[in-house]
């Protein structure tokens, strides 16, 4: 069995451990951010999410809670006032594509 020296990950294949270490523990070239914090590895980001978002993502404007960050981000367009989806027939505008499709 091959064990990660940085966390509790275990595998029976050496290549899986190498891939795990390179994707989870080595410095990442792309930006990893959440809540205006930047993280240098996926493991740090995952730990942050576990500690701070275990119970979901909360809208700071209205307090509504979401199970996924993407859903919170979509919801926040309601508060921004942006209405990017416009009906070509009557001019109805909304912040959500699904509302326009239903219209």
OpenMM code with the backbone's topology and positions (N, CA, C; nanometers):
from openmm import Vec3, app, unit

residues = "UNK UNK UNK UNK UNK UNK UNK UNK UNK UNK UNK UNK UNK UNK UNK UNK UNK UNK UNK UNK UNK UNK UNK UNK UNK UNK UNK UNK UNK UNK UNK UNK UNK UNK UNK UNK UNK UNK UNK UNK UNK UNK UNK UNK UNK UNK UNK UNK UNK UNK UNK UNK UNK UNK UNK UNK UNK UNK UNK UNK UNK UNK UNK UNK UNK UNK UNK UNK UNK UNK UNK UNK UNK UNK UNK UNK UNK UNK UNK UNK UNK UNK UNK UNK UNK UNK UNK UNK UNK UNK UNK UNK UNK UNK UNK UNK UNK UNK UNK UNK UNK UNK UNK".split()
positions = [
    Vec3(0.0846, -0.1176, 0.0000),
    Vec3(0.0000, 0.0000, 0.0000),
    Vec3(0.0892, 0.1240, 0.0000),
    Vec3(0.0512, 0.2246, -0.0812),
    Vec3(0.1260, 0.3492, -0.0906),
    Vec3(0.0455, 0.4587, -0.0206),
    Vec3(0.1101, 0.5277, 0.0735),
    Vec3(0.0417, 0.6285, 0.1547),
    Vec3(0.0977, 0.7670, 0.1259),
    Vec3(0.0090, 0.8620, 0.1180),
    Vec3(0.0495, 1.0004, 0.0966),
    Vec3(0.1120, 1.0544, 0.2253),
    Vec3(0.2276, 1.1200, 0.2147),
    Vec3(0.2916, 1.1754, 0.3344),
    Vec3(0.2255, 1.3047, 0.3840),
    Vec3(0.1313, 1.3591, 0.3048),
    Vec3(0.0692, 1.4873, 0.3394),
    Vec3(-0.0726, 1.4754, 0.3942),
    Vec3(-0.1387, 1.3612, 0.3651),
    Vec3(-0.2778, 1.3451, 0.4090),
    Vec3(-0.3079, 1.1958, 0.4257),
    Vec3(-0.4324, 1.1616, 0.4410),
    Vec3(-0.4694, 1.0221, 0.4684),
    Vec3(-0.4935, 0.9377, 0.3429),
    Vec3(-0.4661, 0.9910, 0.2254),
    Vec3(-0.4886, 0.9172, 0.1006),
    Vec3(-0.3999, 0.7934, 0.0945),
    Vec3(-0.4594, 0.6807, 0.0510),
    Vec3(-0.3862, 0.5547, 0.0321),
    Vec3(-0.4292, 0.4916, -0.0992),
    Vec3(-0.3364, 0.4221, -0.1636),
    Vec3(-0.3668, 0.3518, -0.2877),
    Vec3(-0.2735, 0.2326, -0.3018),
    Vec3(-0.3136, 0.1389, -0.3840),
    Vec3(-0.2264, 0.0231, -0.4064),
    Vec3(-0.1411, 0.0407, -0.5315),
    Vec3(-0.1476, 0.1586, -0.5935),
    Vec3(-0.0674, 0.1850, -0.7136),
    Vec3(0.0193, 0.3085, -0.6942),
    Vec3(0.1466, 0.2933, -0.7252),
    Vec3(0.2427, 0.4026, -0.7104),
    Vec3(0.2062, 0.5220, -0.7997),
    Vec3(0.1636, 0.4943, -0.9241),
    Vec3(0.1286, 0.6036, -1.0155),
    Vec3(0.0095, 0.6850, -0.9650),
    Vec3(-0.0857, 0.6175, -0.9019),
    Vec3(-0.1995, 0.6903, -0.8449),
    Vec3(-0.1541, 0.7850, -0.7340),
    Vec3(-0.0596, 0.7397, -0.6526),
    Vec3(-0.0067, 0.8249, -0.5463),
    Vec3(0.0677, 0.9443, -0.6056),
    Vec3(0.1476, 0.9209, -0.7088),
    Vec3(0.2200, 1.0315, -0.7736),
    Vec3(0.1225, 1.1351, -0.8289),
    Vec3(0.0179, 1.0872, -0.8961),
    Vec3(-0.0819, 1.1783, -0.9525),
    Vec3(-0.1535, 1.2548, -0.8407),
    Vec3(-0.1882, 1.1854, -0.7336),
    Vec3(-0.2538, 1.2495, -0.6196),
    Vec3(-0.1668, 1.3613, -0.5631),
    Vec3(-0.0406, 1.3331, -0.5394),
    Vec3(0.0500, 1.4334, -0.4818),
    Vec3(0.0643, 1.5529, -0.5749),
    Vec3(0.0782, 1.5268, -0.7048),
    Vec3(0.0971, 1.6386, -0.7982),
    Vec3(-0.0290, 1.7235, -0.8130),
    Vec3(-0.1470, 1.6621, -0.8063),
    Vec3(-0.2693, 1.7415, -0.8225),
    Vec3(-0.3190, 1.8023, -0.6925),
    Vec3(-0.2913, 1.7392, -0.5805),
    Vec3(-0.3465, 1.7868, -0.4539),
    Vec3(-0.2486, 1.8657, -0.3671),
    Vec3(-0.1202, 1.8364, -0.3774),
    Vec3(-0.0273, 1.8960, -0.2815),
    Vec3(0.0807, 1.9855, -0.3421),
    Vec3(0.1061, 1.9750, -0.4705),
    Vec3(0.2066, 2.0627, -0.5302),
    Vec3(0.1423, 2.1961, -0.5650),
    Vec3(0.2233, 2.2998, -0.5695),
    Vec3(0.1714, 2.4326, -0.6011),
    Vec3(0.1020, 2.4298, -0.7365),
    Vec3(-0.0114, 2.4934, -0.7417),
    Vec3(-0.0945, 2.4934, -0.8618),
    Vec3(-0.0621, 2.6162, -0.9464),
    Vec3(-0.0614, 2.5991, -1.0792),
    Vec3(-0.0317, 2.7111, -1.1680),
    Vec3(-0.1539, 2.7994, -1.1919),
    Vec3(-0.2746, 2.7426, -1.1774),
    Vec3(-0.3941, 2.8250, -1.1959),
    Vec3(-0.4417, 2.8780, -1.0612),
    Vec3(-0.5198, 2.9827, -1.0668),
    Vec3(-0.5668, 3.0472, -0.9445),
    Vec3(-0.6768, 2.9651, -0.8783),
    Vec3(-0.6570, 2.9334, -0.7519),
    Vec3(-0.7577, 2.8644, -0.6722),
    Vec3(-0.8052, 2.9631, -0.5672),
    Vec3(-0.9316, 3.0024, -0.5757),
    Vec3(-0.9799, 3.1001, -0.4790),
    Vec3(-1.1214, 3.0691, -0.4344),
    Vec3(-1.1508, 3.1161, -0.3153),
    Vec3(-1.2832, 3.1020, -0.2563),
    Vec3(-1.2931, 3.2082, -0.1477),
    Vec3(-1.4040, 3.2775, -0.1416),
    Vec3(-1.4256, 3.3799, -0.0374),
    Vec3(-1.3148, 3.4851, -0.0357),
    Vec3(-1.2655, 3.5220, -0.1502),
    Vec3(-1.1573, 3.6205, -0.1627),
    Vec3(-1.0247, 3.5748, -0.1024),
    Vec3(-1.0093, 3.4451, -0.0771),
    Vec3(-0.8824, 3.3880, -0.0319),
    Vec3(-0.8222, 3.3098, -0.1483),
    Vec3(-0.6909, 3.3147, -0.1612),
    Vec3(-0.6217, 3.2405, -0.2662),
    Vec3(-0.5456, 3.1247, -0.2024),
    Vec3(-0.5468, 3.0101, -0.2693),
    Vec3(-0.4839, 2.8893, -0.2169),
    Vec3(-0.3800, 2.8393, -0.3161),
    Vec3(-0.2703, 2.7859, -0.2637),
    Vec3(-0.1615, 2.7403, -0.3503),
    Vec3(-0.1753, 2.5953, -0.3917),
    Vec3(-0.2637, 2.5206, -0.3275),
    Vec3(-0.2839, 2.3807, -0.3661),
    Vec3(-0.4312, 2.3437, -0.3517),
    Vec3(-0.4706, 2.2391, -0.4226),
    Vec3(-0.6087, 2.1918, -0.4133),
    Vec3(-0.6395, 2.1412, -0.2732),
    Vec3(-0.5396, 2.0864, -0.2068),
    Vec3(-0.5606, 2.0367, -0.0707),
    Vec3(-0.5968, 2.1511, 0.0239),
    Vec3(-0.5291, 2.2652, 0.0101),
    Vec3(-0.5608, 2.3814, 0.0936),
    Vec3(-0.7019, 2.4315, 0.0650),
    Vec3(-0.7388, 2.4366, -0.0628),
    Vec3(-0.8736, 2.4793, -0.0995),
    Vec3(-0.9776, 2.3828, -0.0445),
    Vec3(-0.9524, 2.2539, -0.0583),
    Vec3(-1.0461, 2.1523, -0.0089),
    Vec3(-1.0645, 2.1647, 0.1425),
    Vec3(-0.9560, 2.1887, 0.2146),
    Vec3(-0.9639, 2.2046, 0.3602),
    Vec3(-1.0471, 2.3281, 0.3965),
    Vec3(-1.0254, 2.4372, 0.3234),
    Vec3(-1.1040, 2.5590, 0.3465),
    Vec3(-1.2525, 2.5317, 0.3244),
    Vec3(-1.2849, 2.4667, 0.2138),
    Vec3(-1.4250, 2.4365, 0.1825),
    Vec3(-1.4851, 2.3482, 0.2910),
    Vec3(-1.4096, 2.2489, 0.3363),
    Vec3(-1.4603, 2.1600, 0.4410),
    Vec3(-1.4873, 2.2365, 0.5705),
    Vec3(-1.3941, 2.3238, 0.6081),
    Vec3(-1.4081, 2.3958, 0.7350),
    Vec3(-1.5148, 2.5050, 0.7312),
    Vec3(-1.5233, 2.5757, 0.6185),
    Vec3(-1.6088, 2.6943, 0.6145),
    Vec3(-1.7394, 2.6771, 0.5377),
    Vec3(-1.7485, 2.5735, 0.4557),
    Vec3(-1.8675, 2.5591, 0.3720),
    Vec3(-1.9314, 2.4215, 0.3846),
    Vec3(-1.9041, 2.3538, 0.4930),
    Vec3(-1.9593, 2.2206, 0.5151),
    Vec3(-2.1121, 2.2240, 0.5101),
    Vec3(-2.1681, 2.3339, 0.5535),
    Vec3(-2.3138, 2.3452, 0.5582),
    Vec3(-2.3684, 2.4316, 0.4457),
    Vec3(-2.2874, 2.4574, 0.3463),
    Vec3(-2.3346, 2.5325, 0.2311),
    Vec3(-2.2710, 2.6696, 0.2183),
    Vec3(-2.3156, 2.7418, 0.1179),
    Vec3(-2.2664, 2.8746, 0.0853),
    Vec3(-2.3800, 2.9732, 0.1087),
    Vec3(-2.3551, 3.0746, 0.1870),
    Vec3(-2.4597, 3.1682, 0.2264),
    Vec3(-2.4443, 3.3010, 0.1540),
    Vec3(-2.5548, 3.3512, 0.1022),
    Vec3(-2.5563, 3.4825, 0.0380),
    Vec3(-2.5410, 3.5891, 0.1462),
    Vec3(-2.4424, 3.6768, 0.1304),
    Vec3(-2.4171, 3.7815, 0.2295),
    Vec3(-2.5224, 3.8916, 0.2257),
    Vec3(-2.5980, 3.8981, 0.1162),
    Vec3(-2.6995, 4.0029, 0.1032),
    Vec3(-2.8302, 3.9633, 0.1714),
    Vec3(-2.8786, 3.8415, 0.1421),
    Vec3(-3.0108, 3.8032, 0.1931),
    Vec3(-3.0093, 3.6834, 0.2885),
    Vec3(-2.8943, 3.6178, 0.3034),
    Vec3(-2.8843, 3.5063, 0.3964),
    Vec3(-2.9287, 3.3720, 0.3424),
    Vec3(-2.9707, 3.3676, 0.2169),
    Vec3(-3.0140, 3.2403, 0.1585),
    Vec3(-2.8941, 3.1465, 0.1468),
    Vec3(-2.9167, 3.0172, 0.1722),
    Vec3(-2.8093, 2.9183, 0.1743),
    Vec3(-2.8175, 2.8280, 0.0515),
    Vec3(-2.7012, 2.7929, -0.0044),
    Vec3(-2.6934, 2.7078, -0.1226),
    Vec3(-2.5948, 2.5952, -0.0982),
    Vec3(-2.6221, 2.4791, -0.1562),
    Vec3(-2.5349, 2.3637, -0.1346),
    Vec3(-2.4112, 2.3681, -0.2241),
    Vec3(-2.4157, 2.4470, -0.3318),
    Vec3(-2.3007, 2.4560, -0.4219),
    Vec3(-2.2660, 2.6020, -0.4477),
    Vec3(-2.1370, 2.6290, -0.4621),
    Vec3(-2.0902, 2.7650, -0.4847),
    Vec3(-2.1461, 2.8213, -0.6149),
    Vec3(-2.1569, 2.7361, -0.7172),
    Vec3(-2.2083, 2.7816, -0.8466),
    Vec3(-2.3520, 2.8326, -0.8347),
    Vec3(-2.4313, 2.7680, -0.7498),
    Vec3(-2.5694, 2.8126, -0.7308),
    Vec3(-2.5747, 2.9472, -0.6590),
    Vec3(-2.4868, 2.9660, -0.5618),
    Vec3(-2.4789, 3.0957, -0.4943),
    Vec3(-2.4396, 3.2042, -0.5938),
    Vec3(-2.3413, 3.1747, -0.6768),
    Vec3(-2.2933, 3.2724, -0.7743),
    Vec3(-2.4060, 3.3128, -0.8696),
    Vec3(-2.4836, 3.2138, -0.9157),
    Vec3(-2.5966, 3.2428, -1.0041),
    Vec3(-2.7005, 3.3275, -0.9307),
    Vec3(-2.7280, 3.2941, -0.8058),
    Vec3(-2.8256, 3.3681, -0.7253),
    Vec3(-2.7840, 3.5142, -0.7089),
    Vec3(-2.6555, 3.5404, -0.6933),
    Vec3(-2.6080, 3.6760, -0.6666),
    Vec3(-2.6396, 3.7733, -0.7794),
    Vec3(-2.6673, 3.7213, -0.8998),
    Vec3(-2.7057, 3.8110, -1.0091),
    Vec3(-2.8383, 3.8804, -0.9790),
    Vec3(-2.9214, 3.8192, -0.8959),
    Vec3(-3.0484, 3.8808, -0.8564),
    Vec3(-3.0213, 4.0122, -0.7833),
    Vec3(-2.9217, 4.0130, -0.6967),
    Vec3(-2.8902, 4.1323, -0.6183),
    Vec3(-2.8130, 4.2371, -0.6986),
    Vec3(-2.7442, 4.1950, -0.8032),
    Vec3(-2.6641, 4.2896, -0.8810),
    Vec3(-2.7504, 4.3784, -0.9694),
    Vec3(-2.8717, 4.3322, -0.9989),
    Vec3(-2.9596, 4.4095, -1.0858),
    Vec3(-2.9366, 4.3844, -1.2338),
    Vec3(-2.8346, 4.3065, -1.2667),
    Vec3(-2.8066, 4.2751, -1.4074),
    Vec3(-2.9132, 4.1807, -1.4602),
    Vec3(-2.9612, 4.2105, -1.5790),
    Vec3(-3.0599, 4.1252, -1.6451),
    Vec3(-3.0111, 4.1011, -1.7874),
    Vec3(-2.9272, 4.0000, -1.8015),
    Vec3(-2.8609, 3.9728, -1.9285),
    Vec3(-2.9458, 3.8945, -2.0277),
    Vec3(-3.0578, 3.8404, -1.9833),
    Vec3(-3.1413, 3.7573, -2.0704),
    Vec3(-3.2683, 3.8351, -2.1054),
    Vec3(-3.2815, 3.8708, -2.2340),
    Vec3(-3.3896, 3.9581, -2.2795),
    Vec3(-3.4707, 3.8895, -2.3883),
    Vec3(-3.6027, 3.8977, -2.3771),
    Vec3(-3.6935, 3.8427, -2.4779),
    Vec3(-3.6898, 3.9327, -2.6010),
    Vec3(-3.6667, 3.8726, -2.7173),
    Vec3(-3.6616, 3.9479, -2.8422),
    Vec3(-3.7973, 3.9952, -2.8909),
    Vec3(-3.9050, 3.9421, -2.8344),
    Vec3(-4.0396, 3.9795, -2.8783),
    Vec3(-4.0990, 4.0944, -2.7978),
    Vec3(-4.0835, 4.0876, -2.6648),
    Vec3(-4.1510, 4.1886, -2.5815),
    Vec3(-4.0573, 4.2704, -2.4934),
    Vec3(-3.9301, 4.2333, -2.4872),
    Vec3(-3.8360, 4.3095, -2.4060),
    Vec3(-3.8255, 4.2660, -2.2610),
    Vec3(-3.9009, 4.1625, -2.2212),
    Vec3(-3.8898, 4.1091, -2.0845),
    Vec3(-3.7435, 4.0748, -2.0575),
    Vec3(-3.6915, 4.1135, -1.9418),
    Vec3(-3.5515, 4.0873, -1.9074),
    Vec3(-3.5433, 4.0196, -1.7714),
    Vec3(-3.4468, 3.9302, -1.7581),
    Vec3(-3.4284, 3.8565, -1.6332),
    Vec3(-3.2804, 3.8255, -1.6127),
    Vec3(-3.2465, 3.7925, -1.4907),
    Vec3(-3.1070, 3.7592, -1.4594),
    Vec3(-3.0779, 3.6104, -1.4767),
    Vec3(-3.1830, 3.5293, -1.4994),
    Vec3(-3.1636, 3.3850, -1.5149),
    Vec3(-3.2152, 3.3361, -1.6499),
    Vec3(-3.1340, 3.2594, -1.7174),
    Vec3(-3.1705, 3.2042, -1.8478),
    Vec3(-3.2975, 3.1195, -1.8392),
    Vec3(-3.3094, 3.0411, -1.7324),
    Vec3(-3.4261, 2.9533, -1.7178),
    Vec3(-3.5561, 3.0335, -1.7081),
    Vec3(-3.5507, 3.1519, -1.6472),
    Vec3(-3.6708, 3.2362, -1.6402),
    Vec3(-3.7124, 3.2831, -1.7792),
    Vec3(-3.6145, 3.3194, -1.8617),
    Vec3(-3.6455, 3.3629, -1.9976),
    Vec3(-3.7036, 3.2478, -2.0787),
    Vec3(-3.6465, 3.1285, -2.0640),
    Vec3(-3.6978, 3.0124, -2.1371),
    Vec3(-3.8412, 2.9809, -2.0951),
    Vec3(-3.8722, 2.9922, -1.9678),
    Vec3(-4.0062, 2.9672, -1.9169),
    Vec3(-4.1033, 3.0749, -1.9660),
    Vec3(-4.0555, 3.1982, -1.9792),
    Vec3(-4.1355, 3.3112, -2.0265),
    Vec3(-4.1812, 3.2843, -2.1691),
] * unit.nanometer
topology = app.Topology()
chain = topology.addChain("A")
for resn in residues:
    res = topology.addResidue(resn, chain)
    for name in ("N", "CA", "C"):
        topology.addAtom(name, app.Element.getBySymbol(name[0]), res)
